[in-house]
Amino acid sequence: MRLLIFGYGYSARHLVAEMHPAPGDVRVTTRSAEKAAMLEAEGLTARVFPGTDMAEDLAWASHVLITAGPEDGHDPVLAHARDAIVAAADGLVWVGYLSTTGVYGDHKGGWVREETPLTPTTARGRARVAAEGEWQALYHAHGLPLHVFRLAGIYGPGRGPFEKVREGTARRIVKPGQVFSRIHVDDIAQVLIASMAHPQAGAVYNVCDDDPAPPQDVIAHAAELLGLPLPPEVPFDEAALSPMARSFYAESKRVDNRRMKDELGIRLRHPDYRAGLAALLAAESRD
């Protein structure tokens, strides 16, 4: 496998760590020459993108992962490398696009599946729907072996509630009926690896755990695991939230993950937030 990753962020790093690739089998993009030099020092082949003609790298790759999100409503990879991607399509085995469950919009706590109509209510969600559509157009027109992964809220090492609970800055923000789906970064990695091993071009997968839950329950459980006082409860209407944070509460839904498990044979390592938080705390104690 020769893997090219557009956007070497949190999920991509965990994927590569899980894969243990041979030297030279992974190429990644980043936005600055300084970051590219740092990644090269880690043993990766790094390109500055946009700014580098990716035709040779795409011709080299057997697998391509796109983690970069839309910018100004447009997909940055297609904006700068569409022609090279089309030219390389016949030689690719697998292309993965990381999207978001935000494409479904608000379902007032109801369940959504991959077939659920896409009715986003936020600008971010609408941009993701547009980007998915652009990538799917290449699948239909040029046979690009596309796989779309709609990720729920990501957590994992360095991305969890423990730090705020320890600092005493965590709050249990309560909006009646609000639920979110989540996914541990370890499980994102295993889903992507399973899909690469068993490509099904055109597939769309929801990637989330088994337990959509109110956000205040997650904070409360983190405090319980740490043996610290329960953070204060704050009604949503009284919470001072950034526009970005407030937008997350505009949508409530439960995300069905059965296709991911059935088609890819996934057995979640962290099937709910309780298992995921316990694993994070256990890993902290080992470090």
C-alpha positions as CSV (number, residue, x, y, z in Angstrom):
1,M,0.0,0.0,0.0
2,R,1.2,3.5,-0.9
3,L,-0.9,6.0,1.0
4,L,-1.1,9.7,0.2
5,I,-2.9,11.9,2.9
6,F,-4.1,15.3,2.2
7,G,-4.1,17.1,5.5
8,Y,-2.0,15.4,8.2
9,G,-4.0,16.2,11.3
10,Y,-5.3,14.5,14.5
11,S,-7.1,11.5,12.9
12,A,-4.5,11.0,10.2
13,R,-1.7,10.8,12.7
14,H,-3.5,8.2,14.7
15,L,-4.2,6.2,11.5
16,V,-0.5,6.1,10.5
17,A,0.5,5.2,14.0
18,E,-2.0,2.3,13.9
19,M,-0.8,1.1,10.4
20,H,2.9,0.9,11.2
21,P,3.8,1.5,7.5
22,A,7.1,0.7,6.0
23,P,9.5,3.7,5.4
24,G,8.5,5.6,2.3
25,D,4.9,4.1,2.1
26,V,3.2,7.3,3.4
27,R,3.2,10.7,1.9
28,V,1.4,13.6,3.5
29,T,0.6,17.3,2.8
30,T,0.9,20.2,5.1
31,R,0.5,24.0,4.7
32,S,4.0,25.3,5.5
33,A,7.5,24.5,4.7
34,E,8.4,24.5,8.4
35,K,5.8,21.9,9.2
36,A,6.9,19.8,6.2
37,A,10.5,19.8,7.5
38,M,9.2,18.6,10.9
39,L,7.3,15.8,9.3
40,E,10.3,14.8,7.2
41,A,12.3,14.6,10.4
42,E,9.6,12.1,11.7
43,G,10.3,9.9,8.7
44,L,7.4,11.0,6.5
45,T,7.5,12.3,2.9
46,A,5.8,15.7,3.2
47,R,4.6,18.1,0.5
48,V,3.5,21.7,1.0
49,F,-0.1,22.0,-0.3
50,P,-1.5,24.1,-1.9
51,G,1.7,25.0,-3.7
52,T,3.0,21.7,-5.0
53,D,1.9,19.9,-8.1
54,M,0.5,16.7,-6.7
55,A,0.3,14.8,-10.0
56,E,3.4,12.6,-9.4
57,D,2.3,11.8,-5.9
58,L,-1.1,10.8,-7.0
59,A,0.3,8.7,-9.8
60,W,2.5,7.0,-7.1
61,A,-0.3,6.3,-4.6
62,S,-2.6,3.3,-4.4
63,H,-4.6,4.8,-1.6
64,V,-5.6,8.4,-1.0
65,L,-7.1,9.9,2.2
66,I,-8.6,13.4,2.3
67,T,-9.0,14.8,5.8
68,A,-8.9,18.5,4.8
69,G,-12.3,20.2,5.3
70,P,-14.0,22.8,3.1
71,E,-12.6,26.4,3.0
72,D,-14.9,29.3,2.1
73,G,-17.5,26.7,1.1
74,H,-15.2,24.8,-1.3
75,D,-13.1,21.7,-1.1
76,P,-9.4,22.7,-1.1
77,V,-8.1,19.5,-2.6
78,L,-10.4,19.5,-5.6
79,A,-9.8,23.3,-6.0
80,H,-6.1,22.7,-6.5
81,A,-5.7,19.1,-7.7
82,R,-8.9,18.0,-9.4
83,D,-7.3,17.4,-12.8
84,A,-4.4,15.3,-11.3
85,I,-6.9,13.3,-9.3
86,V,-9.0,12.5,-12.4
87,A,-5.8,11.6,-14.3
88,A,-4.8,9.2,-11.5
89,A,-8.2,7.6,-10.9
90,D,-7.7,4.4,-12.9
91,G,-4.6,3.6,-10.8
92,L,-6.1,4.1,-7.4
93,V,-7.5,1.3,-5.3
94,W,-9.2,3.3,-2.6
95,V,-10.0,7.0,-1.9
96,G,-11.4,8.0,1.5
97,Y,-13.0,11.3,2.3
98,L,-13.6,12.3,5.9
99,S,-16.8,14.1,6.2
100,T,-19.1,14.8,9.2
101,T,-22.5,13.7,10.6
102,G,-23.3,17.4,10.5
103,V,-24.5,16.8,6.9
104,Y,-27.7,15.4,8.4
105,G,-28.8,18.5,10.2
106,D,-31.2,18.6,13.1
107,H,-33.4,15.6,13.8
108,K,-34.5,16.6,17.3
109,G,-32.8,13.5,18.8
110,G,-34.1,11.1,16.2
111,W,-32.0,8.4,14.4
112,V,-30.2,9.0,11.1
113,R,-28.8,6.5,8.7
114,E,-26.6,6.8,5.6
115,E,-29.8,7.0,3.5
116,T,-31.3,9.9,5.5
117,P,-31.7,13.0,3.4
118,L,-29.0,15.6,4.0
119,T,-30.6,18.7,5.5
120,P,-27.8,20.6,7.3
121,T,-28.7,23.7,9.3
122,T,-25.2,25.2,9.7
123,A,-22.8,26.7,7.1
124,R,-20.3,24.1,8.0
125,G,-22.8,21.3,7.3
126,R,-23.8,22.8,4.0
127,A,-20.2,23.1,2.9
128,R,-19.7,19.5,3.7
129,V,-22.7,18.4,1.7
130,A,-21.3,20.4,-1.3
131,A,-17.9,18.8,-0.9
132,E,-19.3,15.3,-0.6
133,G,-21.2,16.0,-3.8
134,E,-18.1,17.2,-5.6
135,W,-16.2,14.0,-4.7
136,Q,-19.2,11.8,-5.5
137,A,-19.4,13.4,-8.9
138,L,-15.8,12.1,-9.6
139,Y,-16.9,8.6,-8.6
140,H,-19.8,8.7,-11.0
141,A,-18.0,10.4,-13.9
142,H,-14.5,8.9,-13.7
143,G,-14.8,5.8,-11.5
144,L,-12.8,7.3,-8.6
145,P,-12.9,4.5,-5.9
146,L,-14.5,6.9,-3.4
147,H,-15.5,6.0,0.2
148,V,-17.2,8.7,2.4
149,F,-16.8,8.5,6.2
150,R,-19.2,10.7,8.1
151,L,-17.5,11.2,11.5
152,A,-19.3,12.0,14.7
153,G,-17.6,14.1,17.4
154,I,-14.0,13.0,17.7
155,Y,-12.2,12.5,21.0
156,G,-9.1,10.7,22.1
157,P,-5.7,11.3,23.7
158,G,-5.3,15.1,24.2
159,R,-8.9,15.6,23.2
160,G,-11.2,14.8,26.0
161,P,-12.9,16.5,29.0
162,F,-10.4,15.6,31.7
163,E,-8.2,18.8,31.4
164,K,-11.2,21.2,31.9
165,V,-12.6,19.1,34.7
166,R,-9.2,19.1,36.5
167,E,-8.8,22.8,36.0
168,G,-12.3,23.5,37.3
169,T,-13.5,25.2,34.1
170,A,-15.8,22.4,32.9
171,R,-19.5,23.0,32.8
172,R,-22.5,20.7,32.3
173,I,-24.4,22.7,29.7
174,V,-27.9,21.4,29.6
175,K,-30.3,21.7,26.7
176,P,-33.3,19.4,27.1
177,G,-33.4,16.6,24.6
178,Q,-29.9,17.3,23.3
179,V,-27.8,14.3,22.3
180,F,-24.5,13.9,20.4
181,S,-22.8,10.9,18.8
182,R,-19.1,10.4,19.3
183,I,-16.2,8.4,18.1
184,H,-12.8,7.6,19.6
185,V,-9.9,8.3,17.3
186,D,-8.7,4.7,17.7
187,D,-12.0,3.5,16.2
188,I,-11.7,5.9,13.3
189,A,-8.3,4.3,12.5
190,Q,-9.6,0.8,12.6
191,V,-12.6,1.7,10.4
192,L,-10.3,3.3,7.7
193,I,-7.9,0.3,7.8
194,A,-10.8,-2.1,7.4
195,S,-12.2,-0.2,4.5
196,M,-8.8,-0.1,2.8
197,A,-8.5,-3.8,3.2
198,H,-12.0,-4.4,1.7
199,P,-12.8,-1.5,-0.7
200,Q,-16.4,-0.9,-1.8
201,A,-16.3,2.0,-4.1
202,G,-19.2,4.4,-3.6
203,A,-19.8,3.4,0.0
204,V,-20.8,5.9,2.6
205,Y,-20.3,5.0,6.3
206,N,-21.4,6.7,9.5
207,V,-18.5,6.4,12.0
208,C,-19.7,6.7,15.6
209,D,-20.0,4.7,18.7
210,D,-23.1,2.9,20.1
211,D,-24.3,5.4,22.6
212,P,-25.5,8.9,21.6
213,A,-25.6,10.8,24.8
214,P,-26.2,14.2,26.3
215,P,-23.0,16.2,26.6
216,Q,-23.5,16.9,30.3
217,D,-23.5,13.2,31.0
218,V,-20.0,12.9,29.5
219,I,-18.6,15.7,31.7
220,A,-20.2,14.2,34.8
221,H,-18.7,10.8,34.1
222,A,-15.3,12.3,33.6
223,A,-15.5,14.1,37.0
224,E,-16.6,10.8,38.6
225,L,-13.6,8.9,37.1
226,L,-11.3,11.6,38.4
227,G,-12.9,11.6,41.8
228,L,-13.5,15.4,41.5
229,P,-16.7,17.5,42.3
230,L,-19.4,17.5,39.7
231,P,-19.0,20.6,37.5
232,P,-21.8,23.1,37.7
233,E,-24.9,22.7,35.6
234,V,-25.7,25.6,33.3
235,P,-28.9,26.0,31.2
236,F,-28.0,26.3,27.5
237,D,-29.9,29.6,27.2
238,E,-27.6,31.1,30.0
239,A,-24.3,29.6,28.8
240,A,-21.8,32.0,27.3
241,L,-20.7,30.0,24.3
242,S,-18.7,31.0,21.2
243,P,-20.7,31.0,18.0
244,M,-18.9,27.8,16.9
245,A,-19.8,26.0,20.2
246,R,-23.4,27.3,20.1
247,S,-23.8,26.0,16.5
248,F,-23.1,22.4,17.7
249,Y,-26.2,22.6,19.9
250,A,-28.3,23.7,17.0
251,E,-28.5,20.0,15.9
252,S,-29.5,17.0,17.9
253,K,-29.6,13.4,16.4
254,R,-28.7,9.8,17.1
255,V,-26.4,8.3,14.4
256,D,-26.8,4.7,13.3
257,N,-23.6,2.8,12.8
258,R,-24.8,-0.6,11.7
259,R,-23.5,-0.4,8.1
260,M,-20.0,0.3,9.4
261,K,-20.1,-2.7,11.7
262,D,-21.8,-5.1,9.3
263,E,-20.0,-4.3,6.1
264,L,-16.5,-3.7,7.6
265,G,-16.7,-6.2,10.4
266,I,-16.0,-3.6,13.0
267,R,-16.1,-4.4,16.7
268,L,-15.6,-1.0,18.4
269,R,-12.8,-0.8,20.9
270,H,-14.6,2.0,22.7
271,P,-18.4,1.3,22.2
272,D,-19.5,4.2,24.4
273,Y,-18.0,7.3,26.1
274,R,-17.6,5.4,29.4
275,A,-15.3,2.8,27.8
276,G,-13.5,5.5,25.9
277,L,-12.9,7.8,28.9
278,A,-11.8,4.9,31.0
279,A,-9.2,3.9,28.4
280,L,-7.9,7.5,28.1
281,L,-7.5,7.7,31.9
282,A,-5.7,4.3,32.0
283,A,-3.3,5.4,29.2
284,E,-2.5,8.6,31.2
285,S,-1.6,6.5,34.2
286,R,0.8,4.4,32.1
287,D,2.6,7.4,30.5
